[in-house]
Amino acid sequence: MKRLFAMMLACMTALSLVACGSTSSSGGSTAGGDGKTITLKAGMSGSETSPTYVALSEFKRLVEEKTDGRYIIEIYTNDQLSSGDQMKAIEMGMNNTIDIEMHAGSLWGSYVPQMQVVSTPFLFSSYDDADKLVLDPESDGYQLIEGWLSEKGVHTLGILEQGFRQLSNSKKEVLTPADLKGMKFRVPQTSILIDAFSAMGASASPMSFSEVYTALQQGTIDGQENPLSAMVTGKFEEVQKYVTMWNYSYDIFVLNASGKVWNSLSDEDKAIFDECGREACATEIAASREADDGFRKTVEDAGVKITELTPEQLAAFKDACAPVYEKYRDTIGEDAYAAFGYTFS
């Protein structure tokens, strides 16, 4: 799998993103049997070097192969289709102006409040939890996500991961919630994560991923929280001195087709797209996990101090976030929490 991941990264920049002589579904063509090649525009927030790109590039390859070239997938990185705006890109998927979009589940919380359950601080303790509760298409959690997003007009083709979000900063080693007091951290535009940092005594500064490096470099913020893969993709190790490994929030991405595209597909093509989506996401997950050690080494080699918390230290952070669980109890719903392995006492 390491070899597969390396090959994918090596060929990313060589992939052909534009197919000539084809018709875009956004331009009004349909997936009928008229012999036309249908081109679908796929947008994502990361760059060609981000681990999540593996999923979208593999989805492109599989769809084009399994449909004998009847469908061509054009990939647009860094949210080019929405002028760099992640939230706008999600909205464009819902209103059928982007054919396929792949974005963080945490961002979906702004449109589907229940989606924030996956981002709940310290809800998942391991990848085994994630495999059973989020990534298994037969699990209650996976099916809830499909249902929630279906109500917003998109069809979920697969769920992938960016991993557990870790903490970095330029000021000091963080071992306790008290160490966060007075510090400002970038967080995604997700209310439950904003509230979590407030509960732990820090100041949360929501901003798009593309703005983070400059904000860290200029000292506008002290730190950020992201999986190590995203930290390396953004080159944050150049402007950060400390990383705390705390697995505080599990980070999923969701690969969706717009309602217009999905409804235009034949039943046979729907099955192909679903199969390709799930296979592509599984490939990304396996490759990303095998690459974790490499991301960590990159951070360490840059001179960043990495701190592993003890179970007792982690418990202190989780206790500090207890009010967040209660605050979102009604918004997310006890049934949704239960589907993801948490029950209120």
N, C-alpha and C positions, 0 to 999 in steps of 0.2 A: 504493500500500500504506500510505503514511503516513496517507492519508485514512481508509482502512479501520480502521487501528489507533486513530485518534482517535475515529472513530464508535463503535467497540467500547467504548472506555473511557468515552465519554460516556453510552452506554446501559446500562452494566453495572448501575448502581444502580436502573435502571428495569425491569430484567428481572423477570418474575414467577417467583418461586422456588417457589411452592406452587400446584399445580393442584387445583381443587375437583372432587369427585365422581369421583375415581379410586381405583385400588387399588394399594397398594405391593407389589412383589414380595417384600419382606422379610416381609410379612404372609401370604405363602403363595399368592398368585395366580400363575398361569402364563401364558405368552404363547401361549395357544391361540387358536383362531378363535371364541371365544365372544362377541365384540363388546365386551369390557371394555377400558377404557383402563388400561394398565399404567403405574404410576408407579415410577420408579427413583430412588433416593436416591444422589447423587454427592457425595463429599467431597473436599476439597483443603485444603492447608495455608495457602495464601496468601489475601489479601483480594481484594475486587472490583477493586482498583486494580493488582493484580500482573499482569505480562505473561502468566503462565501461565494466568490466568483466561480469557484470550482463547481458549485451546484448549478449555476445558470449556464455555464459553458457546457457542462455535461448534459443538461436538459436540452440545449440547442443541438448537440451532437446526436442524442438519442432520438429526438423528434424528427430531425431531418432524415435520419437513417431509417426509422421505422415507418415513416410515411413515404419513403422513396422520393424524397425531395418535394413532395406536394406542399409542404410547409417549410418556410425558411424563418429562422429566428434571428433578428438583429438585436445585438446586445448594446445597451447604452449605460456606461458606468457613471459614477459620480453624479447621479441624478441629472444627467444632461437634458433629459426630456422635461424636467420641471425647473430648469435654471438653478439647480443645486439645492432645491427646497425639498427635504424629505417628506414633510407633511403634505405638501402640494402633490407630490408623486402618488401618495396613497389615495388622496382625493381623486386624482386623475384615473386611477384604477377603478374606483367606485363609480365614476361618471363616464367610464368607457372611452376616455381619451388616451389611455395607455393600455395596450393589449395585455401585457403581462408585467407584473411588478413584484419585486422581492425586497421586503423591508423588515425591520426588527419588530417582533411582537410587542415590545414595550411601547413603540410609537403608536401601535393600533389602539392602545389604551385610551387615547384621546377621542376615538370614535366608538370604541366598544369598551366601556368601563370594565366589564368582566375580564377582558384580556389581561388586565393588570395582575390577575392572580398568579400568572406564571412568573412575573417579576417580583412578587412579594419577597421582601428581604428574608433570607435564611430559611425559605420554605423547603428548598431542596438541599440535601447534604452531599449528594454524590451523583455521578453520571448514571448509576444504576437506578436511582429515583427517576431521573429524566427519561431513561429508556422505557420504564414501565408506565409512567404517568403522562408523558407528553409525546414521545416519539413513536409509540406503538399505534398504528392506525386503528386498531381495535379497542384501544383504551378509551375510557370515558372522557379523559382530558382532551385527547386528540379530536374526538367527535364533537365535543363542546366547541372547540375552536372552529372546526369546520362549520358548525351550525351558526355560530355568532357572526362569522364573516360572510356566510351565505345571506344572512339578513341584510348585509350592507352591499349586496349585489355582486360579490366576487366569489369565485370558486377556488377552493384551496387545492393546489396540486401537490403540495408536500410541505413538510416542516423540517427545517434544518437547524443547526445551532452555531453560535459563535463561541459558546462555552460559558464558563462562570466568570462573572465580572470581578476584577480585582481592583485594588485601590493604589493610586500612585500620587506622590506629591513632591514638592521641591524643598520642603521645610524641615521635616523631622521624621523619625521612625514612629509609626503609629501602632500602639499596642493595646490601647484602651479607648473607650468612647471619649474620655476626658481629653485625649490627645487631639481630638478633632475640633475642640472648641476654638472658635475664632478663625478657623480656616475656611476658605471658599473653594468648592469643588464643582467642576462641570458635571452635570447629569443630563440624561436625555430629557426630552420634553414629555415626561411621564410623571403624573402627579404623585403616585405612590412612592417613587424613588426620591422625589423632592421632599416629601414628608418624612421619609426615612432618614435623610441626612439632617433635617431639622430636629427630629427626635433624638439623634445622636449628638446634637450640639453643634453641628457644622452649618455653614451657609451653602445652599444649593444654587447653582447658576445654570439654568437650562440654556443650551445652545446647540446648533447643528454640529455634527462631527467635523465638518470641513473648517470650522472656525477654531477648533480646540488648540491646534499647535500654536497658532499665533497668540492666542490668549495665554497659554502657558509660557511662551517665550517672553511675552511682554509683562508677565506677572499680574495680569488681570485676574487670573485665578491661580490658586496654589496647587491644585491637582485635579485629577479626573478619575473616573472609574470605568473600566472596560476590560474585556478579556485581553490576555497578553497578546493574542493574535492581532487585535485591533490596535493595541498600543504600538506594536512593531510596524504595522501597516502605516500608522500615522507618524511614526518616528518620534514618539513621545519620549523614548528613552534618552533622546538628545537634550531634553529640557526638564527631566525629572531625576530626582536623586534616590527616592525610596519607593518601594512597592510592598504592600501588605497583602499577602495571600489569604483572603478571607471567604472566598466563594459566596459572597453575600447575595448575589442575584443571578439566576440562570437566564441566559440570553438566547432566545430563539429568533429565527427569521422565518417568515412565511412566504412561500412561493404561490402567487395567485394569478388566475386568469380573470380578465374582466367578464362581466355577465354577457356582454355582447359577443365576445369571442367564444365563450363557453356554449352559449345557446346556438351559435352558428355551426358547431361541430356535429357531425353525425355520431350516432351511438358508438360506432367502431372507433372513430377518432377520439371521442371522449375517453374511451378505455385506454387508448394509446397514450394520450396526454397524461392521464392519471398514473399509468405505469411508469412513464418516463420521469414524471415529477418525483415520485417516491424513490425511484432508483437513483436519480441524480442527487437527491437530498441524503440518501443513505451513503452514497459515495463521498459526499462532502464531510459528513459526520465522521466517518472512519478515517479519512485523510487528515482532518483537522485534529483529531485526538492524537494521532500518531505524530503530528507535527508540533504538539505542545512543548515537548522538551527542547526543540529547536528554537521556538519563540522565547522560552525562558533563558536559554543560553545567550541569545542575542541581547536580551535585556541585561543579563549579568555581565557580559563582555563589555557593555557600554559603561560599566562602573556603577550601575544601580544596585543599591542594597536591597535584597529580597528577604522579607521577614515572614516566617511561617508561624501562625498563631496556634497556641495550645487549645484543647477543647474548652478549658476554663475561660480563656480569653475570648474565644468565639461566643461562649454563652453570655458574656457580659454585653457584647454587641447585640445579640439576639434579644436579650432582656430589654435593652434600651429601645428596641423597635416594637415591643409589645403593643404600645398604643396605636401603631399603624395598623396592625391586624384588626383591632377593635374599630378603628375609624372606618375601615373599608368593609366591615362585616356586612352591612346592608347593601352597599354599592355593588360589591362583587357577588355576595350571596353565600350563605352557608353551604348550599348544595354544590356550588362551584368549588369552594374551598375543599369540600370533602372529596370531590372528584380528583383533586390534585394532592390528596393525602393528608389534609389538615382538618381537624375537627375542633370546634370550640368547646371548652369545658363548661 
